[in-house]
Each structure stands twice: as C-alpha cells, then as structure tokens.
Amino acid sequence: MRNYDLIVIGVGPAGVKGAALAARFGKNVAIIQKEVVPGGASVNTGTIPSKTLRESALHLSGFKQRGLYNFDVNIHKDISVSDFLEHKSVVCEKEWDMIEESFRWNGIERYRGSGRFLSPHEVVVDSSGHDIVLHGEVILIATGSSSFLPPDIPFENPNIYDSDTILDLDRIPDTMAVIGAGVIGCEYASIFAALGIKVTLIDGRTELLSNVDRESVDVLLRQMKNRLHIELMLGTQVEKVLPEEEHVSLQLSNGQSLQVEKVLVAAGRRSNTGELDLDKAGVKTGERGILQVNDCYATNVPHIYGAGDVIGFPALASTSQEQARVAVVNAFQLPYEDELAPLLPYGIYTIPELSMVGKTEEECLRDELDYEVGRAYYRNNARGQIIGDTAGMLKLIFNPEDHKILGIHIVGENASDLLHIGTMVMQLNGTIDTFVSTVFNYPTLGDLYKSAAEDGLQRLSRRDHQLEVVMQSADQFERRYAEHERG
C-alpha cells in the first residue's frame, strides 16, 4: 500500500493541472496514466490535432486566398489526413515535454496503467499485469471522454469514422457525410469542405448550435452554404447506414438515399468512467457515465472529485483546467480563489470561427433583461478588408442603464483570440465606454470593439430619443383630453 495526499486518475488538461497545483503546495501526489503519452484527447486526438488540420486545410487549399485573389489549389485525392498533420507532431512533442517537466519539477509520482477503485480511498493500478494498490486521502477523477458510438452503426467498416478516429482518414475523398451537427460535427464539416470535399451535414435537430447567439449562427450558416458549399440537411434522421464495397449508403427519414465515400459520425461524447469500478467507491454517475459533481467539483463521495470532460458540458481544455484547480483548492483548503471564474469563454473552430462569452440575446429575452446591442462588421474594418474576411461580425450586448457588458459574440477570422479583449473588460466589470476611450492599433480587428461600442451607444441614443418623443406625444394627448373634458 502506497499512501498519497492526492491520487489523480487521468493525464489530460484537468489531471495535469490538478496534480501540479497540489504538488506545488507540498502535497504528496500520484497520477495514473493509462495512455502511452500524456495530454489526453486535448493533445493527442482532439483539440490540437483537429486545429492543426484546420490550419493546414486553410493554407494548403488556398481557402484564405480565394476571397482575395480568386486563387485556388487542387488537392491531390491520394494523400491522407496524416499528410496534413506533419506540424502536429512538433506541437504535441512540445506539450508532452512540458507535462513531463511538470511531473519532474513538482515531484509527482506517475503510474503507468489502468486505474480502478477497490474502495473509496483505494485505487489499484494494473500496470503490465502487475497490480499496485494506492491509498489516497483525496482522489481526482479526470479520465476525460471518448466518442459515443451508436450501436446501430457499423463502425467496423473502414469507411465509417467517429470523432476519435477521423484523423486516421486514409485519403481525401470526393464525398463525405457528417452525421451530427454539434460543435465537433460543424468543425469537421467545414474543415473537410475547405479541402474541396463535397460534404453533407445531417442532423435530426432543426437548428444549428442551439446554445449560440442566433445572429452569429446565421452568419456561419451563410458561409457554410455559399462559400464552403456544404449541403445542410437539418430536421433529418439517418435511419440506416449501409456499407457497400467502396461507398456507404445512408437511408434518411425524408425518404432520400445518400451515397458517399466516407462517413463521420459525431454523435456526442461519453465519459470514460466504465472501467473505474465506481460502484466500489460509492460514486454515482448520470447519463453516458457523466460524473455528478457539486460547485466544488466533489462527487457524492466528499473526498472524490471530478473535473474535465468526465463531468460533461462544457468539456473544454480551458474550463477543465479551472475545474481541477477549484477541486484541489477546495479539497485541501488552499489559499487560492476557490470558485470557478464567472466568465467562461467558448470557442468553436468552424470556418469561420465562432467565439462567445456571457449572455446571448435569446437569454436576455428569456430572462426579461433590458438590453441593447452594438455591432461592427469585418467588411467595414480595414484589417477585415486586408485579410479578405467580409462576412465577420462582432456583437456587444450591454445593459442600457449602466452600460455594463452582458455578452460578446464574434464570428469571423481570429474570433477566439479577439474575444479575450472583451472578456478582460467584462472580468474587470467594465462598460462599453471602455472601448470608446481605448486607442487600438490601426489597422487591427481589435478596433471592431470601438466601432461596435459606438454603434451601441448610437442605438441607445436613438432609442432614448424615440422614447422621449413617445412620452411627449403622450403628454400632449393627456393635455388635449383634459381640455376636451373641461369642455
């Protein structure tokens, strides 16, 4: 029996962050690594590889240049996705090195193998058939997630992929169907369409990305249809997936049949909790194995915590790290901020990018909050013209009384980076007047904030003027009515 203050199961962003923080405060920490290399899906199969593919697709296909110079490149169909990911290995190796250095620097003991519970405080590691039992005062589960595989789809067929295997695509096909128009489905649909593949995006839901600002989604939809030439089939179910010799046939709920070379099924994710023997620890899970946690990220067993994809939405590398930080701080009562940041930025790496923080207009209407909007368009920004993005938009939602920012929504080039300017102003409880009085480099996309703030203040001024006119008209009516009554 080996005793530790903290045992961390999983070496993704949440696991690495939680382990390092506890070790820096003098805790004796062990981390269990099932995979060959650290970093989890974020580094190895998801975030970094898919974003590398996206950048390669944009550059090697000449997609960015098409709007500027009517320039196009023909992609050779006999190359594989791995040919586009040459740079990925450099990035991944750097991430691996940093994680390894964190383990060494902080004195974290690592155990290679699968971990499972023996009791609420005991975890056994199956390392090359050799069991090692660890005892932890606190245990953090950060095992991440993997693709949910609908049982009626024959994933054994080499032409059918899920979001964890799509990067092993053997060649660039002419046609592809993406089943599932969530974040992952939309990202990959736009990436493969940029490579010149004829993509059909299918989903039983009638709207795209329902938790995202509708106006921003409308911009994305227009780009997907008109520039990427993606065929959208929303409100359509895939009833049967029938592999053929060189193609896959899809039978749809609208009576149509679709034949494509490759299929990507993006049916969501499931938590990697199935092999943990959580029942022996008394830990409860929800749908698809999701760990149920409180605001401190503790499960129903007080000393067992969960963070990252294993607890479900939003399942982002950035929020996963923060969740682990909060979990460890609360578990050991460390002198750190013990709550999650009130603002969680969200980035969707479609083409174009979508990024947001705070409330949407739809949420303001639902919550009966008074608000006003300011917009700025890339086509009216010098930098937007230079880079050839004439469809992008930055949108500010703010309180008309005190001008505090309620939400920021951006669709366009560099949206995920650009969002951080506004996020910091919101974090510091600033107002849209901050953007008006700030000097931005010219020409830059950052100047969009100033334009959007000025637009919002102008709209508010017109609204106040219209209200004043209405009030004056009402006063005049009341006076005339009173005179009429006096006769």
PABA-234584 format. One record per residue (C-alpha): residue number from 1; residue in one letter; x, y, z. Coordinates in Angstrom, 1 decimal. Layout:
// residues N
GUPA  pos  code      c1      c2      c3
GUPA  NUM     A       X       Y       Z
...
This chain:
// residues 487
GUPA  pos  code      c1      c2      c3
GUPA    1     M     0.0     0.0     0.0
GUPA    2     R     1.4     3.4    -1.1
GUPA    3     N    -0.1     6.4     0.6
GUPA    4     Y    -0.7     9.8    -1.1
GUPA    5     D    -2.5    13.1    -0.2
GUPA    6     L    -3.9    13.1    -3.8
GUPA    7     I    -4.4    10.5    -6.4
GUPA    8     V    -5.2    11.8    -9.9
GUPA    9     I    -6.6     9.4   -12.5
GUPA   10     G    -6.0    10.8   -16.0
GUPA   11     V    -3.3    12.9   -17.6
GUPA   12     G    -5.4    15.3   -19.7
GUPA   13     P    -5.6    19.1   -19.0
GUPA   14     A    -7.6    18.6   -15.8
GUPA   15     G    -5.5    15.8   -14.4
GUPA   16     V    -2.2    17.6   -15.1
GUPA   17     K    -3.4    20.9   -13.7
GUPA   18     G    -4.8    19.4   -10.5
GUPA   19     A    -1.8    17.3    -9.8
GUPA   20     A     0.7    20.2   -10.4
GUPA   21     L    -1.3    22.6    -8.2
GUPA   22     A    -1.5    20.2    -5.2
GUPA   23     A     2.2    19.3    -5.5
GUPA   24     R     3.2    23.0    -5.5
GUPA   25     F     1.5    23.3    -2.2
GUPA   26     G     3.5    20.4    -0.7
GUPA   27     K     1.1    17.6    -1.2
GUPA   28     N     2.3    14.1    -2.0
GUPA   29     V     0.7    13.4    -5.4
GUPA   30     A     0.4    10.3    -7.6
GUPA   31     I    -1.0    10.4   -11.1
GUPA   32     I    -2.2     7.4   -13.1
GUPA   33     Q    -1.6     7.4   -16.9
GUPA   34     K    -3.3     4.8   -19.0
GUPA   35     E    -2.2     6.2   -22.4
GUPA   36     V     1.2     5.8   -23.9
GUPA   37     V     1.8     9.6   -23.8
GUPA   38     P     0.3    12.3   -21.6
GUPA   39     G    -2.1    15.1   -22.6
GUPA   40     G    -5.3    13.2   -23.1
GUPA   41     A    -7.6    13.8   -26.0
GUPA   42     S    -6.8    17.5   -26.0
GUPA   43     V    -3.2    17.0   -27.1
GUPA   44     N    -3.4    13.6   -28.9
GUPA   45     T    -6.7    13.0   -30.7
GUPA   46     G    -8.9    16.1   -30.4
GUPA   47     T    -8.1    19.8   -29.8
GUPA   48     I    -4.5    20.2   -31.1
GUPA   49     P    -4.7    17.7   -34.0
GUPA   50     S    -8.0    19.0   -35.3
GUPA   51     K    -6.9    22.6   -35.1
GUPA   52     T    -3.7    21.7   -36.8
GUPA   53     L    -5.8    20.1   -39.6
GUPA   54     R    -7.9    23.2   -39.8
GUPA   55     E    -4.9    25.5   -40.3
GUPA   56     S    -3.4    23.1   -42.8
GUPA   57     A    -6.7    22.9   -44.7
GUPA   58     L    -7.0    26.7   -44.8
GUPA   59     H    -3.4    27.3   -46.1
GUPA   60     L    -2.8    24.3   -48.3
GUPA   61     S    -6.2    24.6   -50.1
GUPA   62     G    -5.7    28.3   -50.7
GUPA   63     F    -9.0    28.8   -49.0
GUPA   64     K    -8.0    32.1   -47.4
GUPA   65     Q    -6.6    33.4   -50.7
GUPA   66     R    -9.8    32.7   -52.7
GUPA   67     G   -11.5    35.7   -51.5
GUPA   68     L    -8.5    38.0   -52.1
GUPA   69     Y    -7.1    36.8   -55.4
GUPA   70     N    -9.6    34.3   -56.8
GUPA   71     F    -6.8    31.8   -56.1
GUPA   72     D    -7.4    28.1   -55.9
GUPA   73     V    -5.4    24.9   -55.3
GUPA   74     N    -6.4    21.4   -56.4
GUPA   75     I    -5.9    19.0   -53.5
GUPA   76     H    -4.5    15.6   -54.5
GUPA   77     K    -7.0    13.0   -53.6
GUPA   78     D    -4.4    10.3   -53.0
GUPA   79     I    -3.0    12.0   -49.9
GUPA   80     S    -4.1    11.2   -46.4
GUPA   81     V    -5.1    13.4   -43.5
GUPA   82     S    -1.8    12.5   -41.8
GUPA   83     D     0.0    14.3   -44.6
GUPA   84     F    -1.8    17.5   -43.4
GUPA   85     L    -0.7    16.9   -39.8
GUPA   86     E     3.1    16.9   -40.1
GUPA   87     H     3.3    20.0   -37.9
GUPA   88     K     1.1    18.4   -35.3
GUPA   89     S     3.9    16.1   -34.1
GUPA   90     V     6.1    19.2   -33.3
GUPA   91     V     3.3    20.8   -31.2
GUPA   92     C     2.4    17.5   -29.5
GUPA   93     E     6.0    16.7   -28.6
GUPA   94     K     6.4    20.2   -27.1
GUPA   95     E     3.2    19.6   -25.0
GUPA   96     W     4.5    16.2   -23.9
GUPA   97     D     7.8    17.7   -22.8
GUPA   98     M     6.1    20.4   -20.8
GUPA   99     I     3.9    17.9   -19.0
GUPA  100     E     6.9    15.6   -18.3
GUPA  101     E     8.8    18.6   -16.9
GUPA  102     S     5.9    19.5   -14.7
GUPA  103     F     5.9    16.0   -13.3
GUPA  104     R     9.6    16.1   -12.6
GUPA  105     W     9.7    19.6   -11.2
GUPA  106     N     6.8    19.1    -8.8
GUPA  107     G     7.9    15.6    -7.7
GUPA  108     I     4.7    13.9    -9.0
GUPA  109     E     4.9    10.1    -9.0
GUPA  110     R     3.4     8.6   -12.1
GUPA  111     Y     2.0     5.1   -12.5
GUPA  112     R     1.5     3.7   -16.0
GUPA  113     G    -1.6     1.6   -16.4
GUPA  114     S    -5.4     1.5   -15.9
GUPA  115     G    -6.7     2.6   -12.5
GUPA  116     R    -9.9     1.3   -10.8
GUPA  117     F   -11.3     1.6    -7.3
GUPA  118     L   -11.1    -1.1    -4.7
GUPA  119     S   -12.8     1.1    -2.0
GUPA  120     P   -13.5     4.8    -1.5
GUPA  121     H    -9.8     5.5    -0.7
GUPA  122     E    -8.0     2.7    -2.6
GUPA  123     V    -7.2     2.6    -6.3
GUPA  124     V    -5.4    -0.3    -7.9
GUPA  125     V    -3.2     0.3   -11.0
GUPA  126     D    -3.0    -2.6   -13.5
GUPA  127     S     0.5    -2.0   -14.8
GUPA  128     S     1.6    -4.6   -17.3
GUPA  129     G    -0.3    -7.3   -15.4
GUPA  130     H     1.3    -6.2   -12.2
GUPA  131     D    -1.2    -4.7    -9.7
GUPA  132     I    -0.2    -1.8    -7.4
GUPA  133     V    -2.6    -0.6    -4.7
GUPA  134     L    -2.6     3.2    -3.9
GUPA  135     H    -4.3     4.9    -0.9
GUPA  136     G    -5.4     8.5    -1.4
GUPA  137     E    -6.9    10.9     1.1
GUPA  138     V    -8.3    12.8    -1.9
GUPA  139     I    -8.9    11.4    -5.3
GUPA  140     L    -9.5    13.4    -8.5
GUPA  141     I   -11.1    11.6   -11.5
GUPA  142     A   -10.0    13.3   -14.7
GUPA  143     T   -10.3    10.4   -17.2
GUPA  144     G   -11.9    12.5   -20.0
GUPA  145     S   -14.3    11.3   -22.6
GUPA  146     S   -14.4     9.4   -25.9
GUPA  147     S   -16.8     9.2   -28.9
GUPA  148     F   -20.3     7.9   -28.2
GUPA  149     L   -20.8     5.1   -30.7
GUPA  150     P   -24.5     4.5   -31.6
GUPA  151     P   -24.9     0.7   -31.6
GUPA  152     D   -26.8     0.6   -34.9
GUPA  153     I   -23.9     2.0   -36.9
GUPA  154     P   -21.2    -0.5   -38.2
GUPA  155     F   -18.1     1.3   -37.1
GUPA  156     E   -16.0    -1.8   -38.0
GUPA  157     N   -16.4    -0.7   -41.7
GUPA  158     P   -13.2     1.2   -42.8
GUPA  159     N   -15.2     4.0   -44.4
GUPA  160     I   -17.1     4.9   -41.2
GUPA  161     Y   -15.3     7.1   -38.6
GUPA  162     D   -16.0     8.7   -35.3
GUPA  163     S   -14.5    11.9   -33.9
GUPA  164     D   -11.6    10.0   -32.3
GUPA  165     T   -10.7     8.1   -35.5
GUPA  166     I   -11.4    10.6   -38.2
GUPA  167     L    -7.8    11.9   -38.1
GUPA  168     D    -6.8     8.4   -39.4
GUPA  169     L    -8.7     9.0   -42.6
GUPA  170     D    -6.7     7.1   -45.3
GUPA  171     R    -7.2     9.6   -48.1
GUPA  172     I    -9.1    12.7   -49.1
GUPA  173     P   -12.4    11.5   -50.6
GUPA  174     D   -14.6    13.3   -53.1
GUPA  175     T   -17.8    13.0   -50.9
GUPA  176     M   -18.4    12.8   -47.2
GUPA  177     A   -21.4    12.7   -44.9
GUPA  178     V   -21.2    14.1   -41.3
GUPA  179     I   -23.9    12.8   -39.0
GUPA  180     G   -24.4    15.2   -36.1
GUPA  181     A   -24.3    19.0   -36.4
GUPA  182     G   -23.0    19.7   -32.9
GUPA  183     V   -19.7    21.5   -32.3
GUPA  184     I   -17.5    18.6   -33.5
GUPA  185     G   -19.6    17.9   -36.5
GUPA  186     C   -19.7    21.5   -37.6
GUPA  187     E   -16.0    21.9   -37.2
GUPA  188     Y   -15.0    18.9   -39.2
GUPA  189     A   -17.7    19.5   -41.9
GUPA  190     S   -16.2    23.0   -42.5
GUPA  191     I   -12.6    21.7   -42.4
GUPA  192     F   -13.2    18.9   -45.0
GUPA  193     A   -15.3    21.2   -47.2
GUPA  194     A   -12.3    23.7   -47.3
GUPA  195     L   -10.3    20.8   -48.7
GUPA  196     G   -12.7    20.5   -51.6
GUPA  197     I   -14.7    17.6   -50.4
GUPA  198     K   -18.4    17.7   -51.1
GUPA  199     V   -19.8    17.5   -47.6
GUPA  200     T   -23.4    16.8   -46.4
GUPA  201     L   -24.1    17.7   -42.8
GUPA  202     I   -27.1    15.8   -41.3
GUPA  203     D   -28.9    16.3   -38.0
GUPA  204     G   -32.3    15.5   -36.6
GUPA  205     R   -32.4    18.8   -34.9
GUPA  206     T   -33.9    21.8   -36.9
GUPA  207     E   -31.4    24.4   -35.8
GUPA  208     L   -27.6    24.5   -35.6
GUPA  209     L   -25.7    25.1   -32.3
GUPA  210     S   -28.8    26.0   -30.3
GUPA  211     N   -26.8    27.5   -27.4
GUPA  212     V   -25.0    30.0   -29.6
GUPA  213     D   -26.2    33.5   -30.5
GUPA  214     R   -28.7    33.1   -33.4
GUPA  215     E   -27.4    36.0   -35.4
GUPA  216     S   -23.8    34.7   -35.3
GUPA  217     V   -25.0    31.2   -36.3
GUPA  218     D   -26.9    32.8   -39.3
GUPA  219     V   -23.5    34.2   -40.5
GUPA  220     L   -21.9    30.8   -40.1
GUPA  221     L   -24.8    29.1   -42.0
GUPA  222     R   -24.5    31.5   -44.9
GUPA  223     Q   -20.7    30.9   -45.1
GUPA  224     M   -21.1    27.1   -44.9
GUPA  225     K   -23.7    27.1   -47.7
GUPA  226     N   -22.4    29.8   -50.0
GUPA  227     R   -18.6    29.7   -49.6
GUPA  228     L   -17.9    26.1   -48.4
GUPA  229     H   -20.8    24.6   -50.4
GUPA  230     I   -21.9    22.3   -47.6
GUPA  231     E   -25.3    20.7   -48.1
GUPA  232     L   -27.2    21.1   -44.8
GUPA  233     M   -29.9    18.5   -44.0
GUPA  234     L   -31.4    19.6   -40.7
GUPA  235     G   -34.5    18.0   -39.3
GUPA  236     T   -33.4    14.8   -41.0
GUPA  237     Q   -32.7    11.5   -39.2
GUPA  238     V   -30.3     8.8   -40.6
GUPA  239     E   -32.4     5.7   -40.4
GUPA  240     K   -29.9     3.2   -41.8
GUPA  241     V   -26.2     3.1   -42.5
GUPA  242     L   -25.5     0.5   -45.2
GUPA  243     P   -21.8    -0.1   -46.1
GUPA  244     E   -21.1    -1.1   -49.7
GUPA  245     E   -17.9    -2.2   -51.4
GUPA  246     E   -16.5     1.3   -51.9
GUPA  247     H   -19.2     3.6   -50.6
GUPA  248     V   -21.6     4.0   -47.7
GUPA  249     S   -25.4     4.3   -48.4
GUPA  250     L   -27.5     6.4   -45.9
GUPA  251     Q   -31.2     6.0   -45.8
GUPA  252     L   -32.8     9.2   -44.5
GUPA  253     S   -36.1     9.9   -42.7
GUPA  254     N   -37.2    12.2   -45.6
GUPA  255     G   -37.2     9.2   -47.9
GUPA  256     Q   -34.0    10.1   -49.7
GUPA  257     S   -30.9     7.9   -50.0
GUPA  258     L   -27.4     9.4   -50.0
GUPA  259     Q   -24.3     7.6   -51.2
GUPA  260     V   -20.9     8.9   -50.0
GUPA  261     E   -17.3     7.6   -49.9
GUPA  262     K   -16.8     8.4   -46.2
GUPA  263     V   -19.0     8.9   -43.1
GUPA  264     L   -18.1    10.8   -39.9
GUPA  265     V   -20.4    10.1   -37.0
GUPA  266     A   -20.3    12.9   -34.5
GUPA  267     A   -22.9    11.7   -32.0
GUPA  268     G   -21.5    13.4   -28.9
GUPA  269     R   -19.2    12.1   -26.2
GUPA  270     R   -19.4     9.7   -23.3
GUPA  271     S   -17.4     9.9   -20.0
GUPA  272     N   -14.6     7.5   -19.6
GUPA  273     T   -15.9     6.0   -16.3
GUPA  274     G   -16.8     2.5   -17.4
GUPA  275     E   -13.6     0.8   -16.2
GUPA  276     L   -13.2     2.6   -12.9
GUPA  277     D   -15.4     0.3   -10.8
GUPA  278     L   -17.0     3.4    -9.3
GUPA  279     D   -19.6     1.3    -7.5
GUPA  280     K   -16.9     0.1    -5.2
GUPA  281     A   -16.2     3.7    -4.2
GUPA  282     G   -19.9     4.5    -4.0
GUPA  283     V   -19.7     7.2    -6.7
GUPA  284     K   -22.8     7.9    -8.7
GUPA  285     T   -22.9     8.7   -12.4
GUPA  286     G   -25.5    10.0   -14.8
GUPA  287     E   -26.3     9.5   -18.5
GUPA  288     R   -23.4     8.3   -20.6
GUPA  289     G   -21.3     7.8   -17.4
GUPA  290     I   -21.1    11.5   -16.6
GUPA  291     L   -19.9    12.2   -13.0
GUPA  292     Q   -22.3    14.2   -11.0
GUPA  293     V   -20.5    16.9    -9.0
GUPA  294     N   -21.3    20.0    -6.9
GUPA  295     D   -20.0    23.6    -7.2
GUPA  296     C   -16.7    22.4    -5.6
GUPA  297     Y   -16.5    19.6    -8.1
GUPA  298     A   -16.9    16.9    -5.4
GUPA  299     T   -19.0    13.8    -6.2
GUPA  300     N   -21.5    12.3    -3.8
GUPA  301     V   -18.4    10.9    -2.0
GUPA  302     P   -16.9    14.0    -0.4
GUPA  303     H   -13.2    13.3    -0.9
GUPA  304     I   -13.6    12.1    -4.5
GUPA  305     Y   -13.7    14.9    -7.1
GUPA  306     G   -14.3    15.1   -10.8
GUPA  307     A   -13.1    17.6   -13.4
GUPA  308     G   -12.9    18.0   -17.2
GUPA  309     D   -14.8    16.1   -19.9
GUPA  310     V   -15.7    13.3   -17.4
GUPA  311     I   -18.3    15.7   -15.8
GUPA  312     G   -19.8    16.8   -19.2
GUPA  313     F   -20.5    20.2   -20.6
GUPA  314     P   -18.7    22.4   -21.5
GUPA  315     A   -15.9    19.9   -21.9
GUPA  316     L   -13.2    22.4   -22.9
GUPA  317     A    -9.5    22.2   -22.2
GUPA  318     S    -9.6    25.7   -20.6
GUPA  319     T   -12.5    25.1   -18.3
GUPA  320     S   -11.3    21.6   -17.5
GUPA  321     Q    -8.1    23.1   -16.0
GUPA  322     E   -10.0    25.6   -14.0
GUPA  323     Q   -12.4    22.9   -12.7
GUPA  324     A    -9.4    20.9   -11.5
GUPA  325     R    -7.9    23.9    -9.8
GUPA  326     V   -11.2    24.6    -7.9
GUPA  327     A   -11.5    21.0    -6.9
GUPA  328     V    -7.9    20.8    -5.5
GUPA  329     V    -8.2    24.2    -3.8
GUPA  330     N   -11.5    23.1    -2.0
GUPA  331     A   -10.2    19.6    -1.2
GUPA  332     F    -7.1    20.9     0.6
GUPA  333     Q    -8.4    24.4     1.6
GUPA  334     L    -5.5    26.1    -0.3
GUPA  335     P    -5.1    29.9    -0.2
GUPA  336     Y    -6.4    30.3    -3.8
GUPA  337     E    -9.6    31.5    -5.3
GUPA  338     D   -12.0    28.7    -4.5
GUPA  339     E   -14.6    29.3    -7.2
GUPA  340     L   -14.7    29.0   -11.0
GUPA  341     A   -14.3    32.2   -12.9
GUPA  342     P   -17.7    33.8   -13.6
GUPA  343     L   -16.9    34.2   -17.3
GUPA  344     L   -16.1    31.2   -19.4
GUPA  345     P   -15.2    32.0   -23.0
GUPA  346     Y   -16.2    29.5   -25.6
GUPA  347     G   -14.6    28.9   -29.0
GUPA  348     I   -15.9    26.9   -31.9
GUPA  349     Y   -13.3    26.3   -34.7
GUPA  350     T   -15.5    26.2   -37.6
GUPA  351     I   -14.8    28.1   -40.8
GUPA  352     P   -15.3    30.9   -39.9
GUPA  353     E   -14.6    30.7   -36.2
GUPA  354     L   -17.3    31.4   -33.6
GUPA  355     S   -16.5    32.6   -30.1
GUPA  356     M   -18.6    34.0   -27.3
GUPA  357     V   -18.8    34.9   -23.6
GUPA  358     G   -21.7    35.9   -21.4
GUPA  359     K   -25.3    36.1   -22.4
GUPA  360     T   -27.0    35.8   -25.8
GUPA  361     E   -29.9    38.0   -26.9
GUPA  362     E   -32.1    35.0   -26.6
GUPA  363     E   -31.1    34.5   -22.9
GUPA  364     C   -31.8    38.2   -22.2
GUPA  365     L   -35.3    37.9   -23.7
GUPA  366     R   -35.9    34.7   -21.8
GUPA  367     D   -34.8    36.3   -18.5
GUPA  368     E   -36.7    39.5   -19.3
GUPA  369     L   -33.5    41.6   -19.1
GUPA  370     D   -33.4    45.0   -20.7
GUPA  371     Y   -30.5    45.2   -23.1
GUPA  372     E   -29.1    47.0   -26.2
GUPA  373     V   -26.8    45.7   -28.9
GUPA  374     G   -23.8    47.2   -30.8
GUPA  375     R   -22.4    45.6   -33.9
GUPA  376     A   -19.3    46.0   -36.0
GUPA  377     Y   -18.7    44.2   -39.3
GUPA  378     Y   -15.4    43.0   -40.7
GUPA  379     R   -16.3    44.4   -44.1
GUPA  380     N   -16.2    47.9   -42.6
GUPA  381     N   -12.9    47.3   -40.9
GUPA  382     A    -9.6    48.0   -42.7
GUPA  383     R    -8.0    44.8   -41.3
GUPA  384     G   -11.0    42.8   -42.2
GUPA  385     Q   -10.7    44.0   -45.8
GUPA  386     I    -7.0    43.3   -45.9
GUPA  387     I    -7.4    39.6   -44.8
GUPA  388     G   -10.4    39.2   -47.1
GUPA  389     D   -13.0    38.4   -44.4
GUPA  390     T   -16.0    40.4   -45.4
GUPA  391     A   -18.6    38.3   -43.6
GUPA  392     G   -17.4    38.5   -40.0
GUPA  393     M   -19.2    40.4   -37.2
GUPA  394     L   -18.5    41.4   -33.6
GUPA  395     K   -21.6    41.9   -31.4
GUPA  396     L   -21.8    43.5   -28.0
GUPA  397     I   -24.8    43.1   -25.7
GUPA  398     F   -25.0    45.6   -22.8
GUPA  399     N   -27.1    47.0   -20.1
GUPA  400     P   -28.7    50.3   -21.3
GUPA  401     E   -28.7    51.7   -17.8
GUPA  402     D   -25.1    51.3   -16.7
GUPA  403     H   -23.5    50.2   -20.0
GUPA  404     K   -22.1    47.0   -18.4
GUPA  405     I   -21.4    44.3   -20.9
GUPA  406     L   -23.7    41.3   -20.8
GUPA  407     G   -22.3    39.3   -23.6
GUPA  408     I   -19.9    39.3   -26.6
GUPA  409     H   -20.3    37.3   -29.7
GUPA  410     I   -17.8    37.1   -32.6
GUPA  411     V   -17.9    35.2   -35.9
GUPA  412     G   -15.0    35.6   -38.2
GUPA  413     E   -11.2    35.3   -38.6
GUPA  414     N    -9.4    35.1   -35.2
GUPA  415     A   -12.6    35.2   -33.3
GUPA  416     S   -11.3    33.0   -30.4
GUPA  417     D    -8.3    35.3   -29.9
GUPA  418     L   -10.2    38.5   -30.4
GUPA  419     L   -12.8    37.6   -27.8
GUPA  420     H   -10.2    37.9   -24.9
GUPA  421     I   -10.1    41.7   -25.2
GUPA  422     G   -13.7    42.0   -24.3
GUPA  423     T   -13.6    39.1   -21.8
GUPA  424     M   -11.0    41.1   -19.7
GUPA  425     V   -13.1    44.2   -19.8
GUPA  426     M   -16.1    42.1   -18.6
GUPA  427     Q   -13.9    40.4   -15.9
GUPA  428     L   -13.0    43.9   -14.6
GUPA  429     N   -16.6    44.9   -14.5
GUPA  430     G   -16.1    47.4   -17.3
GUPA  431     T   -18.5    49.1   -19.7
GUPA  432     I   -18.7    49.6   -23.4
GUPA  433     D   -17.5    53.1   -22.8
GUPA  434     T   -14.1    51.5   -22.1
GUPA  435     F   -13.8    50.5   -25.8
GUPA  436     V   -14.7    54.0   -27.0
GUPA  437     S   -12.0    55.6   -24.9
GUPA  438     T    -9.3    53.0   -25.7
GUPA  439     V    -6.8    53.5   -28.6
GUPA  440     F    -6.4    50.4   -30.7
GUPA  441     N    -3.6    49.8   -33.2
GUPA  442     Y    -4.7    50.5   -36.8
GUPA  443     P    -5.4    48.6   -38.9
GUPA  444     T    -6.5    45.8   -36.5
GUPA  445     L    -9.5    43.6   -35.8
GUPA  446     G    -9.3    44.9   -32.2
GUPA  447     D   -10.7    48.2   -33.5
GUPA  448     L   -14.0    46.4   -34.1
GUPA  449     Y   -14.7    46.8   -30.4
GUPA  450     K   -14.6    50.6   -30.7
GUPA  451     S   -16.9    50.5   -33.7
GUPA  452     A   -19.4    48.1   -32.0
GUPA  453     A   -19.4    50.2   -28.8
GUPA  454     E   -20.1    53.4   -30.8
GUPA  455     D   -22.8    51.7   -32.7
GUPA  456     G   -24.4    50.5   -29.5
GUPA  457     L   -24.3    54.0   -27.9
GUPA  458     Q   -25.9    55.5   -31.1
GUPA  459     R   -28.6    52.9   -31.0
GUPA  460     L   -29.2    53.6   -27.3
GUPA  461     S   -29.3    57.4   -28.1
GUPA  462     R   -31.9    56.8   -30.8
GUPA  463     R   -33.9    54.6   -28.5
GUPA  464     D   -33.9    57.2   -25.8
GUPA  465     H   -34.9    59.9   -28.3
GUPA  466     Q   -37.8    57.8   -29.6
GUPA  467     L   -38.9    57.2   -26.0
GUPA  468     E   -38.8    60.9   -25.4
GUPA  469     V   -40.9    61.6   -28.5
GUPA  470     V   -43.4    59.0   -27.3
GUPA  471     M   -43.6    60.5   -23.9
GUPA  472     Q   -44.1    64.0   -25.3
GUPA  473     S   -46.9    62.7   -27.5
GUPA  474     A   -48.5    61.0   -24.6
GUPA  475     D   -48.3    64.2   -22.5
GUPA  476     Q   -49.8    66.2   -25.4
GUPA  477     F   -52.6    63.7   -25.7
GUPA  478     E   -53.4    63.8   -22.0
GUPA  479     R   -53.5    67.7   -22.1
GUPA  480     R   -55.8    67.7   -25.1
GUPA  481     Y   -58.0    65.0   -23.5
GUPA  482     A   -58.2    67.1   -20.2
GUPA  483     E   -59.1    70.2   -22.2
GUPA  484     H   -61.8    68.3   -24.0
GUPA  485     E   -63.2    67.0   -20.8
GUPA  486     R   -63.4    70.5   -19.3
GUPA  487     G   -65.3    71.4   -22.5
